[in-house]
């Protein structure tokens, strides 16, 4: 079956600011006036964080704000939707493992927001994704992710990467981290639950805790063991109308050549089994 493209034409994204450090960072606590008002806020840490669906003055753990430079807008265009930013710590850290409690609260907030968007009649696909580092496409170094909800389905439906014993790295609260069996890049990882539902927030709430911990283990493996600070992570949830269960992928960012971009054929130097052994050794430290 042919796999077409779905371009989102958004010329305003050329105006995105580049913020590499703490000075002038719009995502740091105290700089809330530099962003649009939050559509949701987590107050408190971890799964116990209280979710407020409005802006909240004072302290917060995570915030969801409208993306000032969205890939899609809900009021115009053939492909319409919502594109929002999840700020995952009030502190200026760059990676989830550097503030796991806040990241967990931010993931809970993001998933609750995605479920609310999913229930809109005209939305058919929702996703969560993370770009960290310049090579990954991030314009602000402060730890954050993004959520998007569209009235269009992705043109290609991926197959679920299946975990196996020799690819397993670690498990936590019914979620498993493993080396991706069909990698697009060296050290490509995947996470899912043992019996995934259509969307992770339909499972026991503890799946968010397990997922947050395993994403943080992935980023710690990249940053502390491999010296990689540019990576992408993304949640696959089936669009309305069916599909397999959910999973998350985490992969170092890499330049793509003609073979990859033209034919979806990826040359990877590190075998998945070797990746799993190296990650298990690193994460035990």
C-alpha positions as CSV (number, residue, x, y, z in Angstrom):
1,X,0.0,0.0,0.0
2,X,1.3,3.4,-0.9
3,X,2.5,5.7,1.9
4,X,1.9,9.3,1.1
5,X,3.1,12.5,2.9
6,X,1.2,14.8,5.1
7,X,2.8,18.3,5.0
8,X,1.9,20.8,7.6
9,X,2.7,24.2,6.1
10,X,3.5,26.6,8.9
11,X,5.7,29.5,7.8
12,X,5.3,31.2,11.2
13,X,7.6,28.5,12.7
14,X,10.5,30.4,11.2
15,X,10.0,33.0,14.0
16,X,10.8,30.5,16.8
17,X,13.3,31.9,19.3
18,X,16.6,30.1,20.1
19,X,17.2,29.9,23.8
20,X,20.2,27.9,24.8
21,X,20.6,28.7,28.5
22,X,18.8,29.8,31.7
23,X,19.0,33.5,30.9
24,X,15.8,34.7,29.1
25,X,14.3,31.2,29.2
26,X,10.5,31.5,28.9
27,X,9.9,28.1,30.6
28,X,11.6,28.8,33.9
29,X,9.6,29.4,37.1
30,X,9.0,33.2,37.4
31,X,9.0,33.8,33.6
32,X,5.4,32.8,33.0
33,X,4.6,36.3,31.5
34,X,6.8,35.3,28.6
35,X,4.4,32.6,27.5
36,X,0.7,32.5,26.7
37,X,-1.5,31.6,29.8
38,X,-1.4,27.9,30.6
39,X,-4.3,25.6,29.6
40,X,-3.3,23.2,32.3
41,X,-1.0,23.1,35.3
42,X,0.3,20.3,37.6
43,X,0.9,21.3,41.2
44,X,2.8,18.9,43.4
45,X,5.1,16.0,42.3
46,X,4.8,12.6,40.7
47,X,1.4,10.8,40.3
48,X,0.1,12.8,43.3
49,X,0.3,16.1,41.5
50,X,-3.0,18.0,41.4
51,X,-4.2,18.9,37.9
52,X,-5.7,22.3,37.3
53,X,-7.3,23.2,34.0
54,X,-6.4,26.9,34.1
55,X,-3.4,29.0,34.7
56,X,-2.2,29.0,38.3
57,X,-0.2,31.8,39.9
58,X,2.7,30.9,42.1
59,X,4.5,27.5,42.2
60,X,3.9,24.7,39.7
61,X,5.5,21.5,38.7
62,X,4.5,21.3,35.1
63,X,2.6,23.5,32.6
64,X,0.8,23.1,29.3
65,X,0.9,26.2,27.2
66,X,-0.3,26.9,23.6
67,X,2.6,26.6,21.1
68,X,3.2,30.2,19.8
69,X,4.5,28.7,16.6
70,X,2.2,25.7,16.0
71,X,2.5,23.1,13.3
72,X,-1.3,23.1,13.1
73,X,-4.0,25.6,14.2
74,X,-7.5,24.5,15.3
75,X,-9.2,27.4,13.4
76,X,-7.8,27.2,9.9
77,X,-6.4,25.1,7.2
78,X,-7.3,21.7,5.7
79,X,-5.3,19.9,8.4
80,X,-6.4,21.5,11.7
81,X,-5.7,20.7,15.3
82,X,-4.0,21.7,18.5
83,X,-0.2,22.0,19.1
84,X,0.8,22.6,22.7
85,X,4.0,22.6,24.8
86,X,4.4,20.7,28.1
87,X,7.0,22.3,30.3
88,X,8.2,19.4,32.5
89,X,10.1,21.2,35.3
90,X,10.1,24.6,36.9
91,X,13.9,24.3,37.1
92,X,16.2,24.8,34.1
93,X,17.2,21.3,33.5
94,X,17.5,19.7,30.0
95,X,16.6,16.0,30.4
96,X,13.8,14.0,32.2
97,X,16.3,12.1,34.4
98,X,17.5,15.3,35.9
99,X,14.1,16.0,37.5
100,X,12.1,12.7,37.4
101,X,9.4,13.8,39.9
102,X,8.5,16.8,37.8
103,X,8.7,14.9,34.5
104,X,6.3,12.3,35.9
105,X,3.8,15.0,36.9
106,X,4.2,16.6,33.4
107,X,3.5,13.3,31.7
108,X,0.4,12.8,33.8
109,X,-0.7,16.3,32.8
110,X,0.0,15.7,29.1
111,X,-1.9,12.4,29.0
112,X,-5.0,13.9,30.7
113,X,-4.9,16.7,28.2
114,X,-4.5,14.3,25.3
115,X,-7.6,12.3,26.4
116,X,-9.6,15.5,26.6
117,X,-8.6,16.4,23.0
118,X,-9.2,12.9,21.8
119,X,-12.9,13.2,22.9
120,X,-13.4,16.1,20.5
121,X,-15.6,14.8,17.6
122,X,-13.4,16.3,14.9
123,X,-10.0,15.1,16.3
124,X,-8.9,11.7,14.9
125,X,-5.3,11.4,16.1
126,X,-3.3,12.6,19.2
127,X,0.4,12.2,20.0
128,X,3.0,13.2,22.5
129,X,6.6,13.8,21.4
130,X,9.9,15.2,22.7
131,X,12.7,16.9,20.8
132,X,15.9,17.4,22.9
133,X,19.0,19.2,21.5
134,X,19.5,21.3,18.4
135,X,20.0,18.3,16.1
136,X,16.6,17.0,17.3
137,X,14.8,20.2,16.4
138,X,14.5,21.8,19.8
139,X,14.7,25.6,19.9
140,X,14.7,25.9,23.8
141,X,17.0,23.8,26.0
142,X,14.7,23.7,29.0
143,X,13.2,20.2,29.4
144,X,9.8,20.1,27.6
145,X,7.7,17.9,25.3
146,X,4.9,18.7,22.9
147,X,1.4,17.3,22.3
148,X,-0.5,17.5,19.0
149,X,-4.1,16.6,18.1
150,X,-5.2,16.6,14.4
151,X,-8.2,16.1,12.3
152,X,-6.1,13.9,10.0
153,X,-4.5,10.5,10.4
154,X,-0.8,9.9,9.8
155,X,-0.3,8.6,6.3
156,X,1.7,5.6,7.5
157,X,0.7,3.2,10.2
158,X,3.8,1.7,11.8
159,X,4.0,-1.8,13.1
160,X,4.5,-2.3,16.9
161,X,8.1,-3.2,17.8
162,X,7.9,-6.5,19.8
163,X,10.0,-6.9,22.9
164,X,12.0,-10.2,23.4
165,X,14.1,-11.6,26.2
166,X,17.4,-10.8,24.5
167,X,16.3,-7.2,23.8
168,X,14.9,-6.4,27.2
169,X,16.7,-3.7,29.3
170,X,14.6,-3.0,32.3
171,X,10.9,-3.1,33.5
172,X,9.0,-1.0,36.0
173,X,5.3,-1.0,36.9
174,X,4.2,-3.2,34.1
175,X,6.1,-1.2,31.5
176,X,9.2,-2.6,29.7
177,X,12.2,-0.8,28.1
178,X,13.9,-2.7,25.3
179,X,16.1,-2.3,22.3
180,X,14.1,-1.6,19.2
181,X,14.2,-4.7,16.9
182,X,14.0,-2.6,13.7
183,X,16.0,0.5,14.6
184,X,16.3,3.7,12.6
185,X,19.4,4.8,14.4
186,X,22.1,3.5,16.7
187,X,20.7,2.9,20.2
188,X,17.1,3.2,19.2
189,X,14.9,2.1,22.1
190,X,11.2,1.3,22.7
191,X,8.8,1.2,25.7
192,X,5.4,-0.4,26.1
193,X,3.3,-2.2,28.7
194,X,3.0,-6.0,28.8
195,X,-0.6,-5.8,27.7
196,X,-1.0,-2.3,26.0
197,X,-4.4,-0.7,25.6
198,X,-5.2,1.6,22.8
199,X,-3.9,4.6,24.8
200,X,-1.7,4.4,27.9
201,X,-3.9,6.6,30.0
202,X,-6.7,3.9,29.7
203,X,-4.5,1.6,31.7
204,X,-3.8,1.7,35.5
205,X,-2.5,5.1,36.4
206,X,0.7,3.5,37.6
207,X,1.6,3.0,33.9
208,X,2.5,6.7,33.8
209,X,4.9,6.3,36.6
210,X,6.6,3.3,34.9
211,X,6.7,5.0,31.6
212,X,8.2,8.2,33.0
213,X,10.9,6.2,34.8
214,X,11.8,4.2,31.7
215,X,11.9,7.3,29.5
216,X,14.2,8.9,32.1
217,X,16.4,5.7,32.1
218,X,16.6,6.1,28.3
219,X,17.8,9.7,28.5
220,X,20.2,8.9,31.3
221,X,21.7,6.1,29.1
222,X,22.1,8.6,26.2
223,X,23.5,11.5,28.2
224,X,25.6,9.9,30.9
225,X,26.8,6.7,29.2
226,X,27.0,7.6,25.5
227,X,27.5,11.4,25.6
228,X,24.4,11.9,23.4
229,X,22.3,15.0,24.2
230,X,20.2,15.2,21.0
231,X,17.4,12.7,20.8
232,X,13.7,12.4,20.0
233,X,11.0,10.5,21.8
234,X,7.4,9.9,20.6
235,X,4.3,8.1,21.7
236,X,2.3,6.1,19.1
237,X,-1.4,5.8,19.8
238,X,-3.7,4.4,17.1
239,X,-5.9,6.9,15.4
240,X,-9.7,6.6,15.7
241,X,-10.8,3.7,13.7
242,X,-8.6,1.0,15.1
243,X,-5.0,-0.2,15.2
244,X,-2.6,-1.8,17.6
245,X,-1.9,-0.8,21.2
246,X,0.4,2.1,22.2
247,X,4.2,2.3,22.6
248,X,6.9,4.9,23.0
249,X,10.1,5.1,21.0
250,X,13.3,7.0,22.0
251,X,16.1,7.5,19.5
252,X,19.2,9.6,19.1
253,X,18.8,12.2,16.4
254,X,20.8,11.6,13.2
255,X,21.3,13.2,9.8
256,X,19.4,11.3,7.2
257,X,20.8,10.4,3.8
258,X,19.2,9.5,0.5
259,X,18.7,5.9,1.4
260,X,16.8,6.8,4.5
261,X,14.8,9.7,3.2
262,X,14.1,8.3,-0.2
263,X,13.3,4.7,0.6
264,X,12.7,4.3,4.3
265,X,15.8,2.0,4.5
266,X,18.0,2.7,7.5
267,X,21.6,1.8,7.9
268,X,22.4,1.1,11.6
269,X,25.8,0.1,12.9
270,X,25.0,-1.2,16.4
271,X,22.9,-4.5,16.5
272,X,19.9,-4.3,18.8
273,X,21.2,-7.1,21.0
274,X,24.4,-5.2,21.6
275,X,22.4,-2.1,22.5
276,X,20.4,-4.0,25.1
277,X,23.6,-5.5,26.7
278,X,25.3,-2.1,26.8
279,X,22.2,-0.4,28.3
280,X,21.7,-3.0,31.0
281,X,25.3,-2.7,32.0
282,X,25.1,1.1,32.1
283,X,21.8,1.4,34.0
284,X,22.9,-1.0,36.7
285,X,25.5,1.6,37.8
